[in-house]
C-alpha cells in the first residue's frame, strides 16, 4: 500500500452500532481515489465490537486502543500518528460522502499553501434519513474574525486540515470534552489574514443526530453549553484579542449562557441555572459597557423568573 496522503481520524468508544457504516464510507472513498488514504481508529478501550468491526475492513485501517481524556485527546494522538499530510475527522457514528471527500482532498492537494479546505454537509437521523442539508459560508472563518454571528462556523466533519498547520496550532484543545473544535476555530482565526482556506460547494459528509450523540443528545446538553461558556470566558481573558474575535466570543459567551439557563429551567433544575448565572453573569474587565448591560438584564430577568417559578431566594 502506498504511503497515505489523507489520514482520516476516527475517535471511538462503544460505537459498534454505527461504526461499520462509518468505515464503509471511508472504504468507498479509498476505492474511488487515486491517492493513498488511511483510517486511524482511535479507540478508548471499547467494551463492544467496535475495534474488531473496524480492524477487519482492510490494511488501510490502523487501530490505536488507549484510555484517553476524551475525543480531543484521541484526535491529538491521531495527529501524532498520522502518516498523511491532510487530516480529516470522522466520528464513529457519522459517514463521509466518498466523492465529496475525494474532491475536497484533491482541491487541497492542488493548493499546498492552503491551510484547510471545507464544504457542506447533511444532517441525518439515527437511521440515516436526510434531515437537512447545511450549506456553509465560503468565508466562515473570516466572518468569525470580523465578529459576525451568522455563517461564522464550519462543521468539523466538513473540514480537511493541512497537517503542518494543524500541528502548528497544537491540534485540538484537549482540556475540553465538548468544545475542543471551537477552541481550534478560534486559534485558526487568530492566524488570519495569513490563514488561507478553500471552500467547495460539495457535500463532504453526513452528521448523525441521535440521542447518544455528544452534541445532539439531550442528556449532555447542559454540560456542552457550560463548557462553551467556559471556553469563551477563557479566551476573552486573553490580552490583545482582535476586536472582531472579541465580539464573536462575546456572542458565544452570552448566547450559550442564556441557552444553558433556559435548558436548566426547562429540565426543572433551577439551582443549576442560578449557579451558572452567579458564576458567569458578572461584571468583568474584558466586556464592554453594552455587554455589562446585557449581562445585568439577563441576570435580573432570570432572577425574577427563578424566584417566581421556583420560590428561590436571591
C-alpha contacts under 8 A as a table, 3 or more apart, distances in Angstrom:
res1	aa1	res2	aa2	distance
1	X	36	X	7.67
1	X	59	X	7.99
1	X	60	X	7.70
2	X	36	X	5.87
3	X	36	X	6.00
3	X	37	X	7.97
3	X	83	X	7.23
3	X	84	X	7.43
4	X	7	X	6.78
4	X	35	X	7.03
4	X	36	X	3.96
4	X	37	X	4.69
4	X	38	X	5.83
4	X	83	X	6.21
4	X	84	X	4.99
5	X	35	X	6.28
5	X	36	X	5.22
5	X	37	X	5.94
5	X	83	X	7.36
5	X	84	X	4.21
5	X	85	X	5.72
5	X	86	X	6.21
6	X	35	X	7.85
6	X	36	X	6.54
6	X	37	X	4.83
6	X	38	X	6.42
6	X	83	X	7.97
6	X	84	X	4.76
6	X	85	X	6.35
6	X	86	X	4.76
6	X	87	X	5.99
6	X	88	X	7.39
6	X	105	X	7.53
7	X	37	X	5.95
7	X	38	X	4.98
7	X	39	X	5.94
7	X	40	X	6.94
7	X	82	X	5.90
7	X	83	X	6.70
7	X	84	X	5.01
7	X	85	X	7.39
7	X	86	X	6.16
7	X	87	X	5.10
7	X	88	X	6.27
8	X	37	X	7.55
8	X	38	X	6.21
8	X	39	X	4.78
8	X	40	X	6.02
8	X	87	X	5.99
8	X	88	X	4.64
8	X	89	X	5.71
8	X	90	X	6.63
9	X	39	X	6.22
9	X	40	X	5.01
9	X	41	X	6.35
9	X	42	X	7.16
9	X	75	X	6.51
9	X	78	X	6.06
9	X	79	X	7.76
9	X	87	X	7.23
9	X	88	X	6.00
9	X	89	X	4.84
9	X	90	X	6.03
9	X	91	X	7.98
10	X	39	X	7.22
10	X	40	X	5.98
10	X	41	X	4.83
10	X	42	X	5.79
10	X	75	X	7.55
10	X	89	X	6.14
10	X	90	X	5.04
10	X	91	X	5.22
10	X	92	X	6.12
11	X	41	X	6.05
11	X	42	X	4.56
11	X	43	X	5.82
11	X	44	X	7.75
11	X	71	X	5.77
11	X	74	X	5.95
11	X	75	X	6.45
11	X	90	X	7.61
11	X	91	X	5.98
11	X	92	X	6.72
12	X	15	X	6.01
12	X	41	X	6.95
12	X	42	X	6.00
12	X	43	X	4.71
12	X	44	X	6.40
12	X	46	X	7.64
12	X	50	X	7.63
12	X	71	X	7.70
12	X	91	X	6.95
12	X	92	X	5.68
13	X	43	X	5.74
13	X	44	X	5.41
13	X	45	X	6.79
13	X	46	X	4.98
13	X	50	X	7.40
14	X	46	X	4.82
14	X	47	X	6.24
14	X	48	X	5.52
14	X	49	X	7.44
14	X	50	X	5.93
15	X	18	X	5.94
15	X	19	X	5.58
15	X	46	X	7.93
15	X	48	X	7.73
15	X	50	X	5.56
15	X	92	X	5.96
15	X	93	X	6.78
16	X	19	X	5.31
16	X	20	X	7.15
16	X	48	X	6.43
16	X	49	X	5.53
16	X	50	X	4.46
16	X	53	X	7.34
17	X	20	X	7.68
17	X	93	X	7.84
18	X	21	X	5.61
18	X	22	X	6.56
18	X	92	X	6.41
18	X	93	X	4.91
18	X	94	X	7.63
19	X	22	X	4.95
19	X	23	X	6.10
19	X	50	X	6.62
19	X	53	X	7.36
19	X	54	X	6.97
19	X	92	X	4.81
19	X	93	X	5.83
20	X	23	X	5.18
20	X	24	X	6.00
20	X	53	X	6.26
20	X	54	X	6.62
21	X	24	X	5.03
21	X	25	X	6.28
21	X	93	X	7.77
21	X	94	X	7.91
21	X	95	X	6.76
22	X	25	X	5.35
22	X	26	X	6.72
22	X	90	X	7.81
22	X	91	X	7.71
22	X	92	X	5.82
22	X	93	X	6.30
22	X	94	X	5.75
22	X	95	X	4.66
22	X	96	X	7.23
23	X	26	X	5.18
23	X	27	X	6.22
23	X	54	X	6.47
23	X	57	X	7.28
23	X	92	X	7.91
23	X	95	X	7.81
24	X	27	X	4.88
24	X	28	X	6.25
24	X	57	X	7.85
25	X	28	X	5.23
25	X	29	X	6.48
25	X	95	X	5.78
25	X	96	X	5.63
25	X	97	X	6.83
25	X	98	X	6.41
26	X	29	X	4.96
26	X	30	X	6.26
26	X	39	X	7.51
26	X	95	X	7.78
26	X	96	X	6.64
26	X	98	X	6.86
27	X	30	X	5.01
27	X	31	X	6.30
27	X	57	X	7.76
28	X	31	X	5.07
28	X	32	X	6.34
28	X	98	X	5.97
29	X	32	X	5.19
29	X	33	X	6.10
29	X	97	X	7.74
29	X	98	X	4.29
29	X	99	X	6.87
29	X	101	X	7.25
29	X	102	X	6.51
30	X	33	X	5.36
30	X	36	X	7.35
30	X	37	X	6.09
32	X	98	X	7.38
32	X	99	X	7.57
32	X	102	X	7.68
33	X	36	X	7.52
33	X	102	X	6.30
37	X	60	X	6.84
37	X	84	X	7.62
38	X	60	X	4.92
38	X	61	X	5.86
38	X	62	X	7.33
38	X	84	X	7.68
39	X	60	X	6.25
39	X	61	X	4.74
39	X	62	X	6.16
40	X	61	X	6.07
40	X	62	X	4.95
40	X	63	X	5.82
40	X	64	X	7.32
40	X	78	X	6.64
40	X	82	X	7.47
41	X	51	X	7.95
41	X	54	X	7.37
41	X	61	X	7.26
41	X	62	X	6.17
41	X	63	X	4.69
41	X	64	X	6.14
42	X	63	X	6.18
42	X	64	X	5.04
42	X	65	X	6.14
42	X	66	X	7.60
42	X	74	X	5.89
42	X	75	X	7.36
42	X	77	X	7.79
42	X	78	X	6.69
43	X	46	X	6.53
43	X	51	X	7.21
43	X	63	X	7.29
43	X	64	X	6.09
43	X	65	X	4.73
43	X	66	X	6.31
43	X	67	X	7.76
43	X	74	X	7.66
44	X	65	X	5.87
44	X	66	X	5.20
44	X	67	X	4.72
44	X	68	X	5.93
44	X	74	X	7.80
45	X	65	X	5.75
45	X	66	X	5.92
45	X	67	X	5.97
46	X	49	X	7.55
46	X	50	X	6.57
46	X	51	X	7.29
47	X	50	X	7.96
48	X	51	X	7.88
49	X	52	X	5.50
49	X	53	X	6.04
50	X	53	X	5.38
50	X	54	X	6.27
51	X	54	X	5.28
51	X	55	X	5.92
51	X	63	X	7.32
52	X	55	X	5.18
52	X	56	X	6.10
53	X	56	X	5.69
53	X	57	X	7.14
54	X	57	X	5.73
54	X	61	X	7.32
54	X	63	X	7.89
55	X	58	X	6.87
55	X	61	X	6.13
55	X	62	X	6.95
55	X	63	X	6.53
57	X	60	X	7.97
57	X	61	X	6.79
58	X	61	X	5.82
59	X	62	X	7.46
68	X	71	X	7.63
68	X	73	X	6.13
68	X	74	X	6.22
69	X	72	X	7.75
69	X	73	X	5.68
69	X	74	X	7.59
69	X	174	X	7.55
69	X	177	X	7.78
70	X	73	X	5.48
70	X	74	X	6.44
70	X	174	X	7.41
70	X	176	X	7.91
70	X	177	X	5.68
71	X	74	X	4.90
71	X	75	X	6.07
71	X	174	X	7.84
71	X	177	X	6.93
72	X	75	X	4.86
72	X	76	X	6.17
72	X	172	X	5.80
72	X	173	X	6.62
72	X	174	X	4.76
72	X	176	X	7.31
72	X	177	X	6.99
72	X	180	X	6.27
73	X	76	X	5.23
73	X	77	X	6.32
73	X	172	X	7.70
73	X	174	X	4.88
73	X	175	X	7.91
74	X	77	X	5.02
74	X	78	X	6.25
75	X	78	X	4.91
75	X	79	X	6.16
75	X	89	X	7.92
75	X	172	X	7.31
76	X	79	X	4.85
76	X	80	X	6.40
76	X	171	X	6.00
76	X	172	X	6.48
76	X	174	X	7.64
77	X	80	X	5.25
77	X	81	X	6.37
78	X	81	X	4.95
78	X	82	X	5.78
79	X	82	X	5.23
79	X	87	X	7.72
79	X	163	X	7.69
79	X	167	X	7.60
79	X	171	X	7.49
82	X	85	X	7.82
82	X	87	X	7.95
84	X	87	X	7.01
84	X	163	X	7.73
85	X	162	X	6.19
85	X	163	X	4.97
85	X	164	X	7.15
86	X	105	X	7.52
86	X	160	X	6.51
86	X	161	X	5.69
86	X	162	X	4.97
86	X	163	X	5.39
87	X	160	X	5.53
87	X	161	X	5.02
87	X	162	X	6.39
87	X	163	X	5.87
88	X	157	X	7.51
88	X	159	X	6.61
88	X	160	X	4.92
88	X	161	X	6.58
89	X	156	X	7.03
89	X	157	X	5.93
89	X	159	X	7.71
89	X	160	X	7.75
90	X	94	X	6.47
90	X	95	X	7.10
90	X	96	X	7.42
90	X	157	X	6.05
91	X	94	X	5.41
91	X	95	X	7.84
92	X	95	X	7.93
93	X	207	X	7.92
93	X	208	X	6.41
94	X	205	X	7.56
94	X	206	X	5.92
94	X	207	X	5.16
94	X	208	X	5.39
95	X	205	X	5.70
95	X	206	X	5.31
95	X	207	X	6.95
96	X	100	X	7.80
96	X	101	X	6.72
96	X	204	X	5.98
96	X	205	X	3.88
96	X	206	X	6.05
97	X	100	X	5.23
97	X	101	X	5.94
97	X	203	X	6.58
97	X	204	X	5.22
97	X	205	X	4.75
97	X	206	X	7.16
98	X	101	X	5.35
98	X	102	X	6.09
98	X	204	X	7.72
99	X	102	X	5.18
99	X	103	X	5.99
99	X	204	X	7.87
100	X	103	X	5.19
100	X	104	X	6.10
100	X	202	X	5.53
100	X	203	X	5.42
100	X	204	X	4.57
100	X	205	X	7.43
101	X	104	X	5.22
101	X	105	X	6.15
101	X	203	X	8.00
101	X	204	X	5.17
101	X	205	X	7.49
102	X	105	X	5.22
102	X	106	X	6.20
103	X	106	X	5.14
103	X	107	X	6.27
104	X	107	X	5.08
104	X	108	X	6.36
104	X	117	X	6.73
104	X	118	X	7.04
104	X	119	X	7.52
104	X	160	X	7.62
104	X	200	X	7.01
104	X	202	X	7.84
104	X	204	X	7.68
105	X	108	X	5.10
105	X	109	X	6.18
105	X	117	X	7.83
105	X	160	X	7.12
106	X	109	X	5.02
106	X	110	X	6.25
107	X	110	X	5.19
107	X	111	X	6.64
107	X	117	X	7.78
107	X	198	X	7.77
108	X	111	X	5.23
108	X	112	X	6.37
108	X	114	X	6.59
108	X	116	X	7.21
108	X	117	X	6.21
108	X	198	X	7.32
109	X	112	X	5.55
111	X	114	X	5.62
112	X	115	X	7.98
113	X	196	X	7.38
114	X	117	X	7.43
114	X	162	X	7.20
114	X	195	X	7.50
114	X	196	X	4.95
114	X	197	X	5.50
114	X	198	X	6.98
115	X	161	X	6.24
115	X	162	X	5.12
115	X	165	X	5.95
115	X	195	X	6.07
115	X	196	X	5.37
115	X	197	X	5.74
116	X	159	X	6.84
116	X	160	X	5.55
116	X	161	X	4.35
116	X	162	X	5.56
116	X	196	X	7.02
116	X	197	X	4.99
116	X	198	X	6.50
117	X	159	X	5.74
117	X	160	X	5.22
117	X	161	X	6.58
117	X	197	X	5.41
117	X	198	X	4.44
117	X	199	X	5.75
117	X	200	X	7.79
118	X	154	X	7.59
118	X	158	X	5.31
118	X	159	X	4.32
118	X	160	X	6.14
118	X	197	X	7.80
118	X	198	X	6.37
118	X	199	X	5.11
118	X	200	X	6.48
118	X	204	X	7.82
119	X	135	X	7.77
119	X	136	X	6.88
119	X	158	X	5.54
119	X	159	X	6.96
119	X	199	X	5.58
119	X	200	X	4.96
119	X	201	X	5.48
119	X	202	X	5.33
119	X	203	X	6.15
119	X	204	X	5.96
120	X	133	X	7.74
120	X	134	X	5.90
120	X	135	X	5.00
120	X	136	X	5.69
120	X	158	X	6.19
120	X	200	X	7.71
120	X	201	X	6.11
120	X	202	X	5.62
120	X	203	X	4.64
120	X	204	X	5.91
120	X	205	X	7.67
121	X	133	X	6.14
121	X	134	X	5.40
121	X	135	X	6.90
121	X	155	X	7.79
121	X	157	X	7.73
121	X	158	X	6.27
121	X	202	X	7.86
121	X	203	X	4.86
121	X	204	X	5.58
121	X	205	X	5.21
121	X	206	X	5.71
121	X	207	X	7.22
122	X	130	X	6.99
122	X	131	X	7.42
122	X	132	X	5.80
122	X	133	X	4.42
122	X	134	X	5.80
122	X	203	X	7.05
122	X	205	X	6.47
122	X	206	X	4.63
122	X	207	X	6.10
123	X	130	X	6.23
123	X	131	X	5.36
123	X	132	X	5.23
123	X	133	X	6.29
123	X	134	X	7.47
123	X	206	X	5.64
123	X	207	X	4.86
123	X	208	X	5.96
123	X	209	X	6.71
124	X	127	X	7.64
124	X	128	X	5.19
124	X	129	X	5.24
124	X	130	X	4.52
124	X	131	X	5.03
124	X	132	X	7.11
124	X	206	X	6.29
124	X	207	X	5.97
124	X	208	X	4.87
124	X	209	X	6.03
125	X	128	X	4.97
125	X	129	X	5.16
125	X	130	X	6.54
125	X	131	X	6.39
125	X	208	X	5.68
125	X	209	X	5.30
125	X	210	X	6.48
126	X	129	X	7.53
126	X	208	X	6.10
126	X	209	X	6.10
126	X	210	X	5.22
128	X	208	X	7.23
130	X	133	X	7.82
135	X	201	X	7.50
136	X	140	X	7.25
136	X	151	X	6.61
136	X	153	X	7.90
136	X	154	X	6.66
137	X	140	X	5.06
137	X	151	X	5.54
137	X	152	X	7.30
138	X	198	X	7.76
138	X	199	X	5.31
138	X	200	X	7.76
139	X	142	X	5.23
139	X	143	X	6.11
139	X	152	X	7.65
139	X	199	X	7.96
140	X	143	X	5.17
140	X	144	X	6.35
140	X	151	X	5.74
140	X	152	X	4.27
140	X	153	X	5.41
140	X	154	X	6.47
141	X	144	X	5.07
141	X	145	X	6.19
141	X	152	X	5.93
141	X	153	X	6.61
141	X	154	X	7.81
141	X	185	X	7.63
141	X	188	X	7.82
141	X	189	X	6.08
142	X	145	X	4.94
142	X	146	X	6.16
142	X	152	X	7.46
142	X	189	X	7.23
142	X	192	X	7.60
143	X	146	X	5.01
143	X	147	X	6.35
143	X	148	X	5.24
143	X	149	X	7.83
143	X	150	X	7.95
143	X	151	X	7.16
143	X	152	X	5.09
144	X	147	X	5.13
144	X	148	X	5.46
144	X	149	X	7.11
144	X	152	X	4.68
144	X	153	X	7.09
144	X	189	X	7.21
144	X	244	X	7.16
144	X	245	X	6.48
144	X	248	X	6.15
145	X	148	X	7.58
145	X	189	X	5.64
145	X	190	X	7.60
145	X	192	X	7.69
145	X	242	X	7.69
145	X	244	X	5.18
145	X	245	X	4.94
145	X	248	X	7.43
146	X	243	X	7.67
146	X	244	X	4.20
146	X	245	X	6.49
146	X	248	X	7.72
147	X	243	X	7.48
147	X	244	X	3.92
147	X	245	X	5.51
147	X	246	X	7.13
147	X	247	X	4.96
147	X	248	X	4.40
148	X	151	X	7.71
148	X	152	X	6.38
148	X	244	X	7.63
148	X	247	X	7.87
148	X	248	X	6.30
149	X	152	X	6.12
149	X	248	X	6.45
149	X	251	X	7.20
153	X	185	X	7.95
154	X	158	X	7.08
154	X	159	X	7.38
155	X	158	X	5.56
155	X	159	X	7.12
156	X	159	X	5.42
156	X	181	X	6.92
157	X	204	X	7.49
157	X	205	X	6.46
157	X	206	X	7.90
157	X	207	X	7.31
158	X	203	X	7.88
158	X	204	X	5.36
158	X	205	X	6.33
161	X	165	X	7.34
161	X	166	X	6.39
162	X	165	X	5.44
162	X	166	X	6.22
163	X	166	X	5.01
163	X	167	X	5.99
164	X	167	X	5.17
164	X	168	X	6.11
165	X	168	X	4.95
165	X	169	X	6.46
166	X	169	X	5.26
166	X	170	X	6.49
166	X	171	X	5.30
167	X	170	X	4.84
167	X	171	X	5.45
168	X	171	X	7.49
169	X	184	X	7.72
169	X	187	X	6.78
169	X	188	X	7.57
170	X	173	X	7.98
171	X	184	X	7.02
172	X	180	X	5.41
172	X	181	X	6.29
172	X	183	X	6.99
172	X	184	X	5.54
173	X	176	X	6.02
173	X	179	X	7.84
173	X	180	X	4.54
173	X	181	X	7.31
173	X	183	X	5.91
173	X	184	X	6.62
174	X	177	X	7.09
174	X	180	X	6.17
175	X	180	X	7.60
176	X	179	X	5.69
176	X	180	X	5.36
176	X	227	X	7.43
177	X	180	X	6.82
178	X	181	X	7.86
178	X	214	X	7.37
178	X	215	X	7.53
178	X	224	X	5.76
178	X	227	X	6.87
178	X	228	X	7.85
179	X	182	X	5.28
179	X	183	X	6.44
179	X	224	X	7.31
179	X	227	X	6.48
179	X	228	X	5.94
179	X	231	X	7.24
180	X	183	X	4.96
180	X	184	X	6.30
181	X	184	X	5.06
181	X	185	X	6.32
182	X	185	X	4.99
182	X	186	X	6.40
183	X	186	X	5.26
183	X	187	X	6.41
183	X	231	X	7.16
184	X	187	X	5.06
184	X	188	X	6.20
185	X	188	X	5.11
185	X	189	X	6.22
186	X	189	X	5.07
186	X	190	X	6.42
186	X	245	X	7.75
187	X	190	X	5.24
187	X	191	X	6.92
188	X	191	X	5.33
188	X	192	X	7.20
188	X	195	X	7.10
189	X	192	X	5.48
189	X	195	X	7.70
189	X	245	X	7.65
190	X	242	X	7.79
191	X	194	X	5.72
191	X	195	X	5.38
192	X	195	X	4.86
192	X	196	X	7.86
193	X	196	X	7.58
208	X	213	X	7.93
209	X	213	X	6.66
209	X	216	X	5.76
209	X	217	X	7.60
210	X	213	X	5.53
210	X	216	X	6.35
210	X	217	X	6.00
211	X	216	X	6.63
211	X	217	X	4.03
211	X	218	X	6.49
211	X	219	X	7.73
212	X	216	X	7.81
212	X	217	X	5.45
213	X	216	X	5.34
213	X	217	X	4.92
214	X	217	X	5.81
214	X	220	X	6.51
214	X	221	X	7.82
215	X	220	X	7.72
215	X	221	X	7.07
215	X	224	X	7.16
216	X	221	X	7.52
217	X	220	X	6.45
217	X	221	X	6.77
218	X	221	X	5.22
219	X	222	X	7.80
220	X	223	X	5.40
220	X	224	X	6.31
221	X	224	X	4.97
221	X	225	X	6.23
222	X	225	X	5.26
222	X	226	X	6.02
222	X	260	X	5.93
222	X	263	X	7.09
222	X	264	X	7.06
223	X	226	X	5.02
223	X	227	X	6.09
224	X	227	X	5.30
224	X	228	X	6.29
225	X	228	X	5.07
225	X	229	X	6.32
225	X	256	X	5.51
225	X	257	X	7.08
225	X	259	X	7.24
225	X	260	X	5.60
226	X	229	X	5.26
226	X	230	X	6.29
226	X	256	X	7.43
226	X	257	X	7.28
226	X	260	X	6.67
227	X	230	X	4.90
227	X	231	X	6.06
228	X	231	X	5.06
228	X	232	X	6.29
228	X	252	X	7.49
228	X	253	X	7.32
228	X	256	X	6.59
229	X	232	X	5.26
229	X	233	X	6.05
229	X	252	X	7.06
229	X	253	X	4.99
229	X	254	X	7.74
229	X	256	X	5.89
229	X	257	X	6.05
230	X	233	X	4.95
230	X	234	X	6.12
230	X	253	X	7.95
231	X	234	X	5.16
231	X	235	X	6.33
232	X	235	X	5.20
232	X	236	X	6.00
232	X	249	X	5.52
232	X	250	X	7.09
232	X	252	X	6.52
232	X	253	X	5.42
233	X	236	X	5.21
233	X	237	X	6.53
233	X	253	X	6.72
234	X	237	X	5.52
234	X	238	X	7.15
235	X	238	X	5.37
235	X	249	X	7.64
236	X	239	X	7.91
236	X	241	X	7.63
236	X	246	X	6.57
236	X	249	X	6.90
236	X	250	X	7.53
236	X	286	X	6.50
237	X	286	X	6.43
238	X	241	X	6.57
241	X	245	X	6.51
241	X	246	X	6.03
242	X	245	X	5.38
242	X	246	X	6.22
243	X	246	X	5.00
243	X	247	X	6.27
244	X	247	X	5.07
244	X	248	X	6.19
245	X	248	X	5.03
245	X	249	X	6.05
246	X	249	X	5.23
246	X	250	X	6.10
247	X	250	X	5.08
247	X	251	X	6.34
248	X	251	X	5.19
248	X	252	X	6.38
249	X	252	X	4.90
249	X	253	X	6.01
250	X	253	X	4.90
250	X	254	X	6.16
250	X	287	X	7.59
250	X	291	X	7.93
251	X	254	X	5.24
251	X	255	X	5.76
252	X	255	X	5.21
252	X	256	X	5.86
253	X	256	X	5.65
253	X	257	X	6.03
254	X	257	X	5.08
254	X	258	X	6.06
254	X	295	X	7.69
255	X	258	X	5.30
255	X	259	X	6.16
256	X	259	X	4.96
256	X	260	X	5.93
257	X	260	X	5.15
257	X	261	X	6.36
257	X	276	X	7.74
257	X	277	X	7.76
257	X	280	X	7.87
258	X	261	X	5.26
258	X	262	X	6.30
258	X	298	X	7.65
259	X	262	X	5.15
259	X	263	X	6.05
260	X	263	X	5.25
260	X	264	X	6.07
260	X	273	X	7.10
261	X	264	X	5.11
261	X	265	X	6.21
261	X	272	X	7.80
261	X	273	X	4.65
261	X	274	X	7.64
261	X	276	X	7.33
261	X	277	X	7.68
262	X	265	X	5.17
262	X	266	X	6.10
262	X	273	X	7.63
263	X	266	X	4.92
263	X	267	X	6.12
264	X	267	X	5.08
264	X	268	X	6.35
264	X	269	X	5.05
264	X	270	X	6.17
264	X	272	X	6.43
264	X	273	X	5.48
265	X	268	X	4.99
265	X	269	X	5.45
265	X	270	X	5.23
265	X	273	X	6.57
266	X	269	X	7.44
269	X	272	X	5.70
269	X	273	X	6.75
270	X	273	X	4.94
270	X	274	X	6.10
270	X	306	X	6.56
270	X	310	X	7.28
271	X	274	X	5.18
271	X	275	X	6.13
272	X	275	X	5.15
272	X	276	X	6.11
273	X	276	X	5.26
273	X	277	X	6.38
274	X	277	X	5.13
274	X	278	X	6.14
274	X	303	X	7.72
274	X	306	X	7.74
275	X	278	X	5.01
275	X	279	X	6.13
276	X	279	X	5.17
276	X	280	X	6.09
276	X	281	X	7.71
277	X	280	X	5.32
277	X	281	X	4.89
277	X	282	X	7.86
277	X	299	X	6.59
278	X	281	X	5.99
278	X	282	X	7.14
279	X	282	X	7.18
281	X	295	X	5.52
281	X	296	X	7.22
281	X	298	X	7.78
281	X	299	X	6.49
282	X	292	X	7.79
282	X	295	X	6.91
282	X	296	X	7.60
283	X	287	X	7.72
283	X	292	X	6.14
283	X	295	X	7.94
284	X	287	X	6.24
287	X	291	X	5.83
287	X	292	X	6.61
288	X	291	X	5.06
288	X	292	X	6.18
289	X	292	X	4.89
289	X	293	X	6.28
290	X	293	X	5.15
290	X	294	X	6.27
291	X	294	X	4.88
291	X	295	X	6.05
292	X	295	X	5.17
292	X	296	X	6.08
293	X	296	X	5.04
293	X	297	X	6.08
294	X	297	X	5.13
294	X	298	X	6.00
295	X	298	X	4.95
295	X	299	X	6.06
296	X	299	X	5.16
296	X	300	X	6.19
297	X	300	X	5.15
297	X	301	X	5.98
298	X	301	X	5.20
298	X	302	X	6.23
299	X	302	X	5.38
299	X	303	X	5.88
300	X	303	X	4.98
300	X	304	X	6.21
301	X	304	X	5.40
301	X	305	X	6.32
302	X	305	X	4.76
302	X	306	X	5.82
303	X	306	X	5.16
303	X	307	X	5.95
303	X	314	X	6.99
304	X	307	X	5.20
304	X	308	X	5.94
305	X	308	X	5.31
305	X	309	X	5.89
306	X	309	X	5.34
306	X	310	X	5.48
306	X	311	X	6.84
306	X	312	X	6.41
307	X	310	X	5.54
307	X	311	X	4.52
307	X	312	X	4.82
307	X	313	X	6.42
307	X	314	X	7.29
308	X	311	X	5.57
308	X	312	X	7.84
